[in-house]
Amino acid sequence: MRSSNGRRACAPAATRWTYPLSVFARYEAKHRTLVDPRQGNVALMVPATRTGIAARNLATRLWPAAATAGRLRNLLTSTATASP
């Protein structure tokens, strides 16, 4: 999303409300309608709870080990079937 789109979404809100929280809430609501359809399923990458964050971080730390195990398994099975 380009910043000019954000300015266009925020400008009308800023002219109608003087309280900053109201301006930002209105901007966020307008901006979200423009951004959400383009982001897809971001909820998997940005968890909302501590448990979700911990699960994401654990999966990130374990991914290299799982990938290495898969490559090793493929290597071992390919060499076992290739030997006479």
Secondary structure, 3 states (H helix, E strand, C coil): CCHHHHHHHHHHHHHHCCCHHHHHHHHHHHHHHHHHHHHCCHHHCCCCCHHHHHHHHHHHHHHHHHHHHHHHHHHHHHHHHHCC
